[in-house]
Amino acid sequence: MDDRAIPYRPGQYITLLNDLTRSKGFLLAESGLQMVERWNRVAPVGLPVSRTLVIGTLAADLISSYQTLQQRARWFPWLVEPEDWELQHKFGAERLVDMATSLGGALIKAGQFASTRPDLLPPVYIEQLSTLQDQVPPLPWSLIKARLVQELGQPLDRVFSKVDQTPVASASLSQVHRAWLKDGRPVALKVQYPQIQELIKADLEMLKLVNQAVGLFSAEKLLSSISDYLKETLLFEIDLEHEAEMMGIMREALSNRKDVLIPRTYPEFSSKRLLVMDFIEGIKITNKPGLEAANLNLSEVTRILVEVYADQVFHHHLLHGDPHPGNLLVQPGPRLVILDHGLTVRVKPALAEAMARVVRALEANDFTELGRALEMAGLKMRAGADIFTLLQAVSLIFGGTGNIKVTTQLGAKIDKVPVDLLVLGRTLGILNGITLQLDPQQSALATVTHYI
């Protein structure tokens, strides 16, 4: 008989059966709690508590799974193969994705951010978490209408001639409805979900438990990295008055350009939990057939995209930090439309200069200067970093999309990465992915060089 046809010995089948029985119990408990949590979204009584129970149950399952496998490897090493660890990683990653997709809120953003850290997580986690999309089922219109009336301080028909009850988008923190002002102007209503601040607080606390499981096979830096990122960025994203302010600043900064458009806001109807802005239409930037059907040149669209973001960072010290394709539209011209400014932030001049030095060093293949530039950007390297480590660090900053594969070995060679550098790096990584889809032959690095 071919031994390769039997991947596990009898003793291993017994341990697998034990693992399956234990995990099935956790899975049933978690499924029941998720049903309670979803019901509480419609009737939000004790919502943070129900979410905490779901997250806590998953955390207990992951911690138990990894600890069991660790102890088995310690006392019965012949029962544990490398494939067992791969299966455990796959199981854990899939469960995290399922939970984040089901619960939404800060968990989706945590997973998306974690997927940009291949220096701290095994590849299977990166692969699974990178599939997370910031899209969740919308809340019922009755709850959204009540929120709109509360924020406006008056009935809807006194401000709008019509409001579409079906949202055009629903994300983890808010959803967007189309409406028309009394004078006929179309506007977008970005409405923050009820109790979202309480949910975020509960999610951040429970993420600590999840990280105890992740920390069993990864660096302790992961928790502080995710927590620091979320605490800083979510403060911006849940304050819609701040978003309106940054939209105005970005709109003014880029007002000299005819190839970019930022929606105008209406402060008289907006608040911390409601943002009223122009409703602007266009073609999604990654919709290549749509762009080509509109006779828009893909190379020109790519060039404008890179130039506009280089202009933001290096000339105006600003950054639209969430450039996923759903937030970037293209109109005839071509003209780039930039939506969703919850993560539009100011860039420190020192960081902009450091990134400029990184670009120049890469163009010149000057690795000594590259090391200095990375340190200036806030990326502290351990002593004795070689060229490969430097290139891995650059790939990490640019969203892990470079030719050099980032591995968990890098996590042991660098200290904590500053949040502002992570926001910039995640943005550059997303932009790089879009430019590769539109025009793989165009050098984004060469385009950026003209701006520094």
C-alpha positions in Angstrom: 0.0 0.0 0.0 1.2 3.5 -0.8 2.0 5.2 2.5 1.3 8.6 0.9 -2.4 7.6 0.7 -2.6 7.7 4.5 -1.5 11.3 5.7 -2.2 10.5 9.4 -1.3 7.6 11.7 -4.1 6.1 13.9 -3.1 8.2 16.9 -3.4 11.3 14.8 -6.9 10.5 13.8 -7.9 10.3 17.5 -6.4 13.7 18.2 -8.2 15.1 15.1 -11.5 13.7 16.3 -10.9 15.3 19.8 -10.1 18.6 18.1 -13.2 18.4 15.9 -15.5 17.6 18.9 -14.1 20.5 21.0 -14.2 23.0 18.1 -17.8 22.0 17.1 -19.0 22.9 20.6 -17.4 26.4 20.3 -18.8 26.8 16.8 -22.3 26.0 17.9 -22.1 28.4 20.8 -20.7 31.2 18.6 -23.4 30.7 15.9 -26.1 31.0 18.5 -24.6 34.2 19.9 -24.2 35.7 16.4 -28.0 35.2 15.9 -28.6 37.1 19.1 -26.2 39.8 18.1 -27.8 40.3 14.7 -31.3 40.5 16.3 -30.0 43.2 18.7 -29.0 45.3 15.7 -32.7 45.7 14.9 -33.6 46.1 18.6 -30.3 47.3 20.1 -30.6 46.3 23.7 -27.4 45.0 25.2 -25.7 45.1 21.8 -22.1 45.6 23.1 -22.6 42.7 25.5 -23.8 40.3 22.8 -20.9 41.2 20.5 -18.5 40.7 23.4 -19.8 37.2 24.0 -19.4 36.3 20.3 -15.8 37.7 20.2 -15.0 36.1 23.5 -16.3 32.7 22.4 -14.1 32.8 19.2 -11.1 34.0 21.2 -11.5 31.1 23.7 -11.8 28.6 20.8 -8.6 29.9 19.1 -6.6 30.1 22.3 -7.7 26.6 23.2 -6.9 25.3 19.7 -3.3 26.7 19.6 -2.6 25.8 23.2 -3.7 22.2 22.6 -1.6 21.9 19.5 1.4 23.4 21.3 1.1 21.0 24.3 0.7 18.1 22.0 3.8 19.1 20.0 5.7 19.4 23.3 4.7 16.0 24.9 3.8 13.9 21.8 5.8 15.4 19.0 5.2 12.4 16.7 1.5 13.3 16.6 2.1 16.8 15.2 3.2 17.5 11.6 3.9 20.9 9.9 0.6 20.3 8.1 -1.2 20.4 11.5 0.0 23.9 12.1 -1.0 25.0 8.5 -4.5 23.5 9.1 -4.8 25.3 12.4 -3.7 28.6 10.8 -6.3 28.1 8.0 -9.0 27.3 10.6 -8.2 30.3 12.7 -8.0 32.7 9.8 -11.4 31.5 8.3 -13.1 31.9 11.7 -11.7 35.4 12.1 -13.0 36.4 8.6 -16.4 34.9 9.3 -16.7 36.7 12.6 -15.6 40.1 11.2 -17.9 39.7 8.2 -20.8 38.9 10.5 -20.3 41.6 13.1 -18.8 44.4 11.0 -17.8 47.5 13.0 -14.1 47.9 14.0 -13.5 44.2 13.4 -13.5 44.5 9.6 -11.1 47.4 9.8 -8.9 45.5 12.2 -8.8 42.5 9.8 -8.1 44.7 6.8 -5.2 46.4 8.6 -3.8 43.1 9.9 -3.8 41.8 6.3 -1.2 44.4 5.5 1.3 43.1 8.1 2.9 40.0 6.6 5.9 40.7 8.9 3.7 39.7 11.9 1.2 37.1 10.6 1.5 33.7 8.7 0.7 33.8 5.0 -2.6 32.0 5.3 -3.9 34.8 7.7 -2.8 37.5 5.2 -4.5 35.7 2.4 -7.8 35.2 4.2 -7.9 38.6 5.9 -7.2 40.4 2.7 -10.6 39.2 1.3 -12.5 41.3 3.9 -14.6 44.1 2.3 -16.0 47.0 4.2 -19.6 46.1 3.2 -22.3 44.9 5.6 -26.0 44.4 5.4 -27.8 47.8 5.8 -29.9 48.8 8.8 -33.7 49.0 8.3 -34.9 52.3 6.9 -37.0 53.0 10.1 -33.8 53.2 12.2 -32.0 55.3 9.6 -34.9 57.7 9.3 -35.1 58.2 13.0 -31.4 58.9 13.1 -31.8 61.5 10.2 -34.6 63.3 12.0 -32.7 63.3 15.2 -29.6 64.8 13.6 -31.5 67.3 11.4 -33.7 68.4 14.3 -36.7 68.5 11.9 -38.8 66.3 9.6 -37.1 65.1 6.4 -39.6 66.8 4.1 -38.6 70.2 5.5 -35.1 69.7 4.1 -35.4 67.2 1.3 -37.8 66.8 -1.6 -37.1 63.1 -1.7 -34.9 60.6 0.2 -34.2 57.1 -1.3 -34.9 54.5 1.4 -32.6 52.0 -0.3 -28.9 52.9 0.6 -26.3 53.2 -2.2 -23.7 51.9 0.2 -23.5 50.3 3.6 -20.2 49.9 5.4 -19.0 49.0 8.9 -19.6 52.4 10.5 -22.3 54.1 8.4 -24.5 53.9 5.4 -25.2 56.3 2.5 -28.5 57.3 1.0 -29.3 59.5 -2.0 -31.5 62.5 -1.5 -32.6 65.7 -3.2 -32.6 69.2 -1.6 -35.7 71.4 -2.0 -34.0 73.1 -5.0 -33.4 69.8 -6.7 -29.7 69.3 -6.1 -28.8 65.7 -5.5 -26.9 65.0 -2.3 -25.5 62.0 -0.5 -26.5 61.4 3.2 -23.8 59.6 5.2 -25.5 58.4 8.3 -23.6 57.0 11.3 -25.1 53.8 12.8 -26.7 54.1 16.3 -24.5 53.0 19.2 -21.4 52.7 16.9 -19.1 54.4 19.5 -20.1 51.8 22.2 -19.5 49.0 19.7 -16.1 50.3 18.8 -15.1 50.5 22.4 -16.3 46.9 23.1 -14.6 45.7 19.9 -11.2 47.2 20.9 -11.4 45.6 24.3 -12.2 42.2 23.0 -9.6 42.3 20.3 -7.1 42.0 23.1 -8.5 38.5 23.8 -8.3 37.5 20.1 -4.7 38.7 20.1 -3.8 36.3 22.9 -4.5 33.5 20.4 -2.6 35.2 17.6 0.2 36.0 20.0 0.8 32.2 20.6 2.4 32.0 17.2 3.2 35.6 16.3 5.0 38.7 17.7 3.4 40.5 20.7 3.7 43.7 18.6 0.6 42.7 16.6 -1.8 43.7 19.4 -0.3 47.1 20.0 0.0 47.7 16.2 -3.6 47.0 15.5 -4.9 48.8 18.7 -2.8 51.9 18.0 -3.9 52.0 14.4 -7.6 51.6 15.2 -7.6 54.0 18.2 -6.1 56.7 16.1 -7.9 56.2 12.8 -11.3 55.4 14.2 -11.4 58.7 16.1 -11.3 60.4 12.7 -13.8 58.1 11.0 -16.6 58.3 13.6 -16.5 62.2 13.6 -18.3 63.3 10.5 -17.8 66.9 11.3 -14.0 66.3 11.2 -14.5 64.5 7.8 -16.4 67.5 6.4 -13.6 69.8 7.6 -10.9 67.6 5.9 -13.0 67.4 2.7 -13.0 71.2 2.6 -9.2 71.4 3.2 -8.5 68.8 0.5 -10.9 70.5 -1.9 -9.2 73.8 -1.4 -5.7 72.3 -1.7 -6.5 70.7 -5.0 -8.7 73.5 -6.4 -6.0 74.4 -9.0 -6.3 71.0 -10.6 -9.0 70.4 -13.2 -8.5 66.6 -13.2 -9.8 65.9 -9.6 -13.1 66.6 -7.9 -13.9 66.5 -4.1 -17.6 66.6 -3.1 -18.8 69.9 -1.6 -20.4 69.5 1.9 -23.4 71.2 3.4 -22.5 72.2 7.0 -26.0 73.6 7.7 -27.4 70.1 7.5 -24.4 68.1 8.9 -23.3 67.0 12.4 -20.9 64.6 14.1 -23.2 61.7 13.0 -24.6 63.0 9.7 -22.7 64.3 6.7 -24.6 65.9 3.7 -22.5 66.3 0.6 -22.9 66.5 -3.2 -23.9 63.3 -4.8 -21.4 62.7 -7.6 -21.4 59.9 -10.2 -18.7 58.3 -12.2 -17.2 55.1 -13.3 -15.4 52.9 -10.7 -11.7 53.3 -11.3 -11.1 49.5 -11.6 -14.0 49.1 -14.1 -11.8 48.8 -17.2 -14.5 47.9 -19.6 -16.6 50.8 -18.4 -13.6 53.2 -18.7 -12.8 51.9 -22.2 -16.5 52.2 -23.3 -16.4 55.9 -22.2 -13.2 56.4 -24.4 -11.1 57.1 -21.3 -7.4 56.3 -21.7 -6.3 53.9 -19.0 -2.7 55.2 -19.0 -3.9 58.7 -18.6 -6.2 57.7 -15.7 -3.3 55.9 -14.0 -1.0 58.9 -14.4 -3.6 61.3 -12.9 -4.3 58.9 -10.0 -0.6 58.8 -9.1 0.0 62.5 -9.6 -3.0 63.5 -7.5 -1.8 61.5 -4.5 1.8 62.6 -4.9 0.5 66.2 -5.0 -1.4 65.6 -1.8 1.5 64.2 0.1 4.5 66.1 -1.2 3.0 69.5 -1.9 0.1 69.9 0.5 1.1 67.4 3.3 -2.4 65.8 3.1 -3.5 62.2 2.4 -6.7 60.6 1.5 -6.0 57.4 3.4 -8.8 55.1 2.1 -8.4 54.9 -1.7 -10.1 51.5 -2.3 -11.7 51.3 -5.7 -15.2 52.1 -4.4 -14.0 55.5 -3.3 -12.4 56.4 -6.6 -14.6 57.3 -9.6 -13.6 58.6 -13.0 -15.5 61.1 -15.1 -14.9 62.2 -18.7 -11.8 64.4 -19.0 -10.5 62.2 -17.5 -11.3 63.6 -14.0 -10.8 61.7 -10.7 -13.5 61.8 -8.1 -12.3 61.1 -4.5 -15.1 60.0 -2.1 -15.1 59.0 1.6 -12.8 61.3 3.5 -13.1 59.7 7.0 -9.4 58.8 6.8 -8.2 62.0 5.2 -5.4 63.2 7.4 -2.5 65.7 7.6 1.0 64.3 6.8 3.8 65.5 8.9 6.3 67.5 6.8 9.2 65.3 8.2 7.4 62.1 7.1 6.8 63.6 3.6 10.4 64.5 3.3 11.5 61.0 4.5 9.3 59.3 1.9 10.8 61.6 -0.7 14.2 60.4 0.3 13.0 56.8 0.2 11.9 57.3 -3.4 15.1 59.0 -4.4 17.2 56.2 -2.8 15.2 53.5 -4.6 15.6 55.3 -7.9 19.4 55.6 -7.3 19.8 52.0 -5.8 21.5 53.8 -2.8 20.9 51.3 0.0 22.9 53.3 2.6 20.6 56.3 2.0 17.6 54.0 1.9 18.4 52.9 5.5 18.8 56.5 6.7 15.5 57.5 4.9 13.6 54.6 6.5 14.9 55.5 9.9 13.9 59.2 9.3 10.4 57.9 8.4 10.2 56.3 11.9 11.0 52.7 10.9 13.6 51.6 13.5 15.8 48.8 12.2 17.6 46.4 14.5 21.4 46.4 14.3 23.0 44.6 11.3 20.1 45.0 8.8 21.2 43.8 5.4 20.0 44.9 1.9 17.3 42.2 1.8 15.9 43.4 5.1 15.8 47.0 3.8 13.9 45.9 0.7 11.5 43.9 2.8 10.9 47.0 4.9 10.2 49.0 1.7 7.8 46.4 0.5 6.0 46.6 3.9 5.7 50.4 3.7 4.4 50.1 0.1 1.7 47.7 1.2 3.5 44.5 0.7 3.1 44.8 -3.0 6.8 44.9 -4.1 8.9 42.2 -5.7 10.4 41.3 -2.4 8.2 39.0 -0.3 7.6 40.2 3.2 7.8 37.4 5.8 7.4 37.1 9.6 11.2 37.1 9.8 11.0 40.9 9.2 9.0 41.3 12.4 12.0 40.2 14.4 14.2 42.8 12.7 12.2 46.0 13.1 10.7 47.8 16.0 7.3 49.2 16.3 6.1 50.9 13.1 4.5 54.4 13.6 0.8 54.7 12.9 1.1 57.6 10.4 3.7 55.5 8.4 1.3 52.5 8.4 -1.6 54.7 7.1 0.6 56.0 4.4 2.0 52.6 3.6 -1.5 51.0 3.4 -2.6 53.8 1.0 0.4 53.4 -1.2 -0.2 49.6 -1.3 -3.8 50.0 -2.4 -2.8 52.6 -5.1 -0.1 50.4 -6.4 -2.6 47.5 -6.8 -4.9 49.8 -8.8 -2.2 51.1 -11.0 -1.1 47.6 -11.8 -4.6 46.7 -12.9 -5.0 49.8 -15.1 -1.5 50.0 -16.7 1.1 47.5 -15.6 3.7 49.1 -17.8 3.6 52.6 -16.2 6.1 53.3 -13.5 4.4 54.9 -10.5 7.8 55.5 -8.9 9.0 57.5 -11.9 5.8 59.6 -11.8 6.2 60.3 -8.1 9.8 61.3 -8.6 8.6 64.4 -10.6 6.9 65.6 -7.5 9.7 65.5 -5.1 
